């Protein structure tokens, strides 16, 4: 397809044609309306003037007869103006008036008629249009009373000329403007197509240019660029997750295989095989937990669990999670404290919220015991779980007194498979905080990681009126 054909097939050019048709029709109707009203007014004024002349001459004729009429017509014929008169005898001989001759057909007519007559001028006689009334008097005399209407005909000509020239200019400038607009729009659309081709070729860094016009195309481009940024982030996250899975799961799978291979190679009877199988099952369970956590995060990010939203009592969720982990905390010499006001409710998925809170408590128990305390109970080793309302948000906070997380790593630990070096001794997959962040995003909230001076303070912020997963924050 040629460039001209593509240009003519654009929506902008078609819209320009529609605009030209609509505007041209409106202009034609407006000109026709003006012409009709103006012509009507001129015609009424003309007929009024002729009728006034006829009434005046009729009075003169009734008052003084033919002689008085002849003198009146002669007097009025000498005045400057567009009035036309002609009085003849029964033989058609001239008696008075400013019309020197008329066609025979005119004399055979009675009543109103338009005709062409000759008027002398500086450049010679000219043909002009006139409107007149023809009367037959007694004894065969004839009288013509009329008026020059050449100006009306010229006015009509000017109106029609303006009509066609105006429509021509509208069409010309409209087509020109449509072509310019189409070229401009086509160029900007081509930028979008070029960016799309770049991205389809595998380069996710391509972005649509944004001009300074700040129009709807710029706003569309900004939204598309934001979408492309998000897609690039997701793809980068997918690659990172794939790399992390390859690195973090390779070791336990190798360990699993080596243990089974060692048991087969060494023999040792049923007891040895049983020990190897039990350790293999334990390793397999850990792998299954890791994959289940990955699937849960994927479902949360897809928003596929939003239908289970219901009104949830936050205090009940926190107390259930704390009760579940109290035995584990007692073994580590850690006390769990809850500070939850009554009547704190919100719309949420109770199971997911409980799972997120359980992950935060589990992390606090694993990493929140201060070094050097030996697990001895006391104020310095307490884990506090609190909740409250602030600025239309419900904030659930889990605070410990452990080593904490350096400020440079607090955003990074919310990503999948991220485990800091000092946290790799306790078992874990590095997916706990990622799942917490996914639950927060599903409910339209977020997660903040702060210093507890000393220790760590993780705040799960959720809106009071969280709806379905489709309304979650990006």
C-alpha positions in Angstrom: 0.0 0.0 0.0 1.4 3.4 -1.0 1.8 6.2 1.5 -1.0 8.2 -0.2 -3.4 5.3 0.0 -2.5 4.7 3.7 -3.0 8.4 4.3 -6.5 8.4 2.7 -7.5 5.3 4.6 -6.8 6.9 8.0 -9.5 7.6 10.5 -8.4 11.2 10.8 -8.9 11.7 7.0 -12.3 10.1 7.1 -13.3 12.2 10.0 -12.1 15.3 8.1 -14.3 14.3 5.2 -17.3 13.9 7.5 -16.5 17.2 9.0 -16.3 18.9 5.6 -19.7 17.3 4.6 -21.4 18.4 7.8 -19.8 21.9 7.7 -20.5 22.3 4.0 -24.1 21.3 4.4 -24.5 23.7 7.3 -22.9 26.5 5.3 -25.1 25.8 2.3 -28.2 25.9 4.5 -27.1 29.1 6.1 -26.4 30.8 2.7 -29.7 29.5 1.3 -31.6 30.8 4.3 -29.9 34.2 4.0 -30.6 34.3 0.3 -34.2 33.3 0.7 -35.0 35.9 3.4 -33.0 38.6 1.6 -34.6 37.9 -1.8 -38.1 37.9 -0.2 -37.5 41.2 1.5 -36.2 42.8 -1.6 -39.1 41.4 -3.7 -41.6 42.7 -1.1 -40.0 46.1 -1.1 -40.0 46.2 -4.9 -43.6 45.2 -5.2 -44.5 47.7 -2.6 -42.8 50.5 -4.5 -44.5 49.5 -7.8 -47.9 49.3 -6.1 -47.3 52.7 -4.6 -46.5 54.2 -8.0 -49.6 52.5 -9.5 -51.9 53.9 -6.8 -50.4 57.4 -7.3 -50.9 57.3 -11.1 -54.4 55.8 -10.7 -55.4 58.8 -8.5 -54.0 61.2 -11.1 -55.9 59.4 -13.9 -59.2 59.5 -12.0 -58.6 63.1 -11.1 -57.6 64.6 -14.4 -58.0 61.9 -17.0 -55.6 61.0 -19.7 -54.0 64.4 -20.0 -53.2 64.6 -16.2 -51.8 61.0 -16.4 -49.6 62.0 -19.3 -48.2 65.0 -17.5 -47.6 63.0 -14.3 -45.8 60.2 -16.2 -43.7 62.7 -18.0 -42.7 64.5 -14.8 -41.9 61.2 -12.9 -39.9 59.9 -15.9 -37.4 62.8 -15.5 -36.5 61.8 -12.0 -33.3 59.9 -11.2 -34.0 56.4 -10.0 -35.0 52.9 -11.0 -38.6 53.6 -11.7 -39.7 52.8 -15.3 -42.8 54.3 -17.1 -44.2 54.2 -20.6 -47.6 55.6 -21.9 -48.7 55.0 -25.5 -51.8 55.5 -27.6 -53.9 52.8 -29.2 -51.4 52.6 -32.1 -48.5 52.1 -29.8 -47.1 55.6 -30.3 -45.0 57.1 -27.5 -46.7 59.7 -25.3 -44.6 59.9 -22.2 -42.2 57.8 -20.1 -38.5 56.8 -19.9 -38.9 53.5 -21.7 -38.3 54.3 -25.4 -39.4 50.9 -26.8 -40.6 47.5 -25.7 -41.1 44.2 -27.4 -44.5 43.4 -29.0 -44.9 40.5 -26.7 -44.9 42.9 -23.7 -47.9 44.8 -25.1 -49.8 41.6 -25.5 -49.4 40.9 -21.8 -51.6 42.3 -19.0 -50.4 42.2 -15.4 -47.0 41.7 -13.8 -44.1 40.6 -16.0 -40.3 40.5 -16.0 -38.6 41.8 -19.2 -35.3 43.0 -20.5 -34.9 46.6 -21.7 -32.1 48.8 -22.9 -30.7 51.6 -20.8 -28.3 54.2 -22.3 -25.0 54.6 -20.5 -21.5 56.1 -20.8 -20.2 52.9 -22.5 -23.3 52.5 -24.7 -26.7 51.0 -24.1 -26.9 48.0 -21.7 -29.4 45.3 -21.3 -31.1 45.3 -17.9 -33.8 43.3 -16.2 -37.0 45.0 -15.1 -40.3 44.1 -13.3 -43.4 45.9 -14.4 -47.2 45.9 -14.5 -48.9 46.4 -17.9 -52.3 48.1 -17.9 -54.8 48.8 -20.8 -56.7 52.0 -20.4 -59.9 53.0 -22.1 -59.8 54.0 -25.8 -56.9 51.5 -26.2 -54.2 53.5 -24.4 -51.5 51.4 -22.6 -49.5 52.1 -19.5 -46.4 50.3 -18.2 -45.3 51.0 -14.6 -42.2 49.1 -13.4 -38.9 49.1 -11.7 -35.3 48.2 -12.7 -34.4 44.9 -10.9 -30.9 44.4 -12.4 -29.4 45.0 -8.9 -31.5 42.1 -7.6 -30.2 39.8 -10.4 -26.6 40.9 -9.6 -27.3 40.2 -6.0 -28.5 36.7 -6.8 -25.4 36.2 -9.0 -23.1 37.3 -6.2 -24.9 35.0 -3.7 -24.6 32.0 -5.9 -21.0 32.8 -6.8 -20.2 33.1 -3.1 -22.0 29.9 -2.4 -20.0 27.8 -4.9 -16.7 29.6 -4.2 -17.3 29.2 -0.4 -18.1 25.5 -0.7 -15.0 25.1 -2.9 -12.8 26.8 -0.4 -14.3 24.8 2.4 -13.6 21.6 0.5 -10.1 22.7 -0.5 -9.0 23.8 3.0 -10.9 20.9 4.6 -9.1 18.4 2.5 -5.8 20.1 3.0 -6.4 20.2 6.8 -7.5 16.6 6.8 -4.3 15.6 5.0 -2.1 17.5 7.4 -3.9 16.1 10.4 -3.9 12.6 9.0 -0.1 12.9 8.3 0.5 14.1 11.8 -1.7 11.4 13.4 -0.3 8.7 11.1 3.3 9.7 12.1 2.4 9.3 15.8 0.6 6.1 15.2 3.6 4.8 13.3 5.7 5.6 16.3 3.4 3.2 18.3 3.7 0.6 15.6 7.5 0.9 15.5 7.7 0.5 19.2 5.4 -2.5 19.0 7.6 -4.1 16.4 10.7 -3.4 18.5 9.1 -5.1 21.5 7.8 -8.1 19.4 11.4 -8.5 18.2 12.4 -9.0 21.8 13.7 -5.6 22.9 11.5 -4.8 25.9 13.2 -1.4 26.4 11.4 0.2 23.5 9.0 3.1 24.5 6.5 5.3 22.7 7.7 8.9 22.2 5.7 11.5 24.1 5.4 15.0 22.7 4.8 18.2 24.6 1.2 18.5 23.2 -0.3 16.8 26.3 -3.2 15.5 24.2 -5.1 12.3 24.3 -2.4 10.5 22.3 0.2 11.6 24.7 -1.9 10.3 27.6 -2.4 7.0 25.8 1.4 6.8 25.1 2.1 7.5 28.8 -0.3 4.7 29.8 1.2 2.3 27.3 4.7 3.2 28.4 3.6 2.5 32.0 2.2 -0.8 30.9 5.4 -1.6 29.1 7.4 -0.7 32.2 5.3 -3.1 34.2 5.7 -5.8 31.6 9.4 -5.4 31.6 9.5 -5.5 35.4 7.4 -8.7 35.3 9.6 -10.3 32.6 12.7 -9.3 34.6 11.2 -10.8 37.7 10.3 -13.9 35.8 13.9 -14.3 34.6 15.2 -13.6 38.2 12.8 -16.2 39.6 13.9 -18.7 37.0 17.5 -18.0 38.0 16.7 -18.2 41.7 14.9 -21.4 41.2 17.8 -22.9 39.3 20.3 -21.8 42.0 18.2 -22.3 45.2 16.6 -25.7 44.2 19.7 -27.2 42.6 21.4 -27.7 45.9 18.6 -29.6 47.7 17.9 -31.7 44.6 21.6 -32.6 44.3 21.6 -33.4 48.1 18.5 -35.5 47.6 20.0 -37.5 44.7 23.4 -37.9 46.5 21.7 -39.2 49.6 19.7 -41.8 47.7 22.8 -42.8 45.6 24.9 -43.1 48.8 22.3 -45.3 50.5 22.2 -47.6 47.4 26.0 -47.7 47.2 26.7 -48.3 50.9 23.9 -50.8 51.5 23.4 -51.3 55.3 20.1 -53.0 55.3 16.6 -51.9 56.0 17.5 -49.4 58.8 19.9 -47.5 56.6 17.4 -47.4 53.7 14.7 -46.2 56.1 16.8 -43.4 57.4 17.7 -42.3 53.8 14.1 -42.4 52.7 12.9 -40.4 55.8 15.5 -37.7 55.1 14.5 -37.8 51.4 10.9 -37.4 52.2 11.8 -34.4 54.5 13.8 -32.8 51.7 10.9 -33.5 49.2 8.4 -31.9 51.6 10.6 -28.8 51.7 10.7 -28.7 47.9 6.9 -29.1 47.8 6.5 -26.3 50.2 8.7 -24.1 48.1 6.7 -24.8 44.9 3.4 -24.4 46.8 4.6 -21.0 48.0 5.5 -20.0 44.4 2.1 -21.1 43.2 0.4 -19.1 45.9 2.3 -16.0 45.0 1.5 -16.4 41.3 -2.3 -16.8 42.1 -2.2 -13.8 44.4 -0.5 -11.6 41.8 -3.0 -12.8 39.2 -5.9 -11.8 41.6 -7.6 -15.2 41.2 -8.6 -15.5 44.8 -10.5 -12.2 45.2 -13.9 -13.9 45.3 -13.3 -15.1 48.9 -13.3 -11.5 50.3 -15.5 -11.1 53.4 -15.7 -9.0 56.5 -12.9 -10.1 58.9 -12.2 -9.4 62.5 -8.6 -8.4 62.6 -8.3 -9.2 66.4 -9.5 -12.8 65.9 -7.0 -13.3 63.0 -4.1 -12.0 65.1 -5.0 -14.0 68.2 -5.4 -17.2 66.2 -1.9 -16.8 64.5 -0.3 -15.9 67.9 -1.9 -19.0 69.5 -0.6 -21.2 66.7 3.0 -20.0 67.1 3.1 -19.8 71.0 4.6 -23.3 71.4 7.3 -22.6 68.8 8.0 -19.2 70.5 8.2 -20.9 73.9 10.9 -23.3 72.6 13.0 -20.3 71.5 12.4 -18.5 74.7 10.4 -15.7 73.0 7.2 -14.2 74.4 4.4 -13.2 71.9 2.5 -10.1 72.9 -0.7 -8.9 71.2 -2.0 -5.3 71.3 -5.3 -5.3 69.3 -8.3 -3.0 70.0 -11.8 -4.5 69.8 -14.0 -4.0 66.8 -11.2 -3.6 64.2 -12.8 -5.1 61.0 -12.2 -4.9 57.3 -13.1 -6.7 54.1 -10.4 -9.3 53.3 -9.6 -12.9 52.6 -9.2 -14.3 56.1 -7.1 -17.4 55.1 -4.6 -15.3 53.1 -4.4 -12.6 55.8 -3.7 -15.3 58.4 -1.1 -16.9 56.2 0.7 -13.5 55.7 0.6 -12.9 59.5 1.9 -16.4 60.2 4.8 -15.8 57.9 5.7 -12.5 59.7 5.5 -14.2 63.1 7.5 -17.2 61.9 10.3 -14.9 60.6 10.3 -12.9 63.8 10.7 -16.1 65.9 13.5 -17.4 63.6 15.5 -14.2 63.3 14.2 -11.9 66.1 16.0 -13.4 69.1 18.7 -11.0 70.2 22.2 -12.4 70.0 23.8 -13.1 73.4 20.5 -13.7 75.2 20.7 -17.5 74.8 17.0 -17.5 74.3 16.3 -16.3 77.8 12.8 -14.8 78.1 12.6 -11.1 78.9 11.5 -7.7 77.6 14.3 -7.6 75.1 13.2 -10.8 73.4 9.5 -10.2 73.2 7.7 -10.2 69.8 4.9 -7.7 69.7 1.9 -8.0 67.3 -0.2 -4.9 67.2 -2.9 -3.5 65.0 -4.6 -0.1 64.6 -6.3 2.3 62.3 -4.5 5.2 60.7 -5.7 7.5 57.8 -8.2 5.0 56.5 -5.7 2.1 56.7 -5.5 -0.8 59.1 -1.9 -1.3 60.1 -0.8 -4.7 61.4 2.7 -4.6 62.9 5.0 -7.4 63.9 8.1 -6.1 65.9 11.0 -8.0 67.3 14.4 -7.2 68.9 16.7 -9.2 66.7 19.5 -8.1 64.3 17.1 -6.5 61.9 17.7 -5.9 58.2 20.1 -3.2 56.8 18.1 -0.3 55.2 19.7 -1.1 51.8 18.2 -4.6 51.8 14.7 -3.8 53.1 13.1 -3.5 49.6 15.1 -6.4 48.2 13.9 -9.0 50.8 10.3 -8.6 49.5 11.5 -10.3 46.2 11.3 -14.0 45.6 14.2 -16.3 46.9 16.1 -13.4 48.5 17.8 -14.5 51.7 20.4 -12.4 53.4 23.7 -14.2 54.3 23.1 -14.0 58.0 19.6 -15.6 57.6 20.7 -18.7 55.6 21.4 -20.9 58.6 17.7 -21.3 59.6 15.7 -23.3 57.1 13.7 -21.3 54.6 13.1 -20.6 50.9 13.2 -16.9 50.8 9.5 -16.7 49.8 7.9 -15.7 53.1 8.0 -12.0 52.7 7.3 -12.2 49.0 4.0 -14.0 49.9 3.2 -11.3 52.5 3.8 -8.5 49.8 1.6 -10.4 47.4 -1.2 -10.6 49.9 -0.9 -6.9 50.7 -1.1 -6.0 47.0 -4.1 -8.2 46.5 -5.9 -6.2 49.2 -4.7 -2.9 47.8 -2.1 -2.3 50.5 1.6 -2.6 50.9 4.4 -3.7 53.3 6.9 -1.4 55.0 10.0 -2.7 56.7 11.4 -0.4 59.4 13.9 -0.4 62.2 12.7 -1.2 65.7 15.8 0.2 67.4 17.0 -2.5 67.9 15.3 -5.2 65.8 12.9 -5.2 62.9 9.4 -3.8 62.5 7.3 -5.0 59.6 4.0 -3.1 59.0 1.3 -4.6 56.8 -0.9 -1.7 55.7 -4.4 -2.5 54.2 -7.2 -0.2 53.2 -10.3 -0.3 55.4 -12.6 -0.9 52.4 -10.5 -3.3 50.3 -12.6 -4.9 47.5 -11.9 -7.6 45.0 -8.5 -8.4 43.7 -9.3 -6.6 40.5 -9.0 -3.3 42.5 -5.6 -4.1 44.1 -2.7 -1.8 43.8 -0.2 -2.5 41.0 
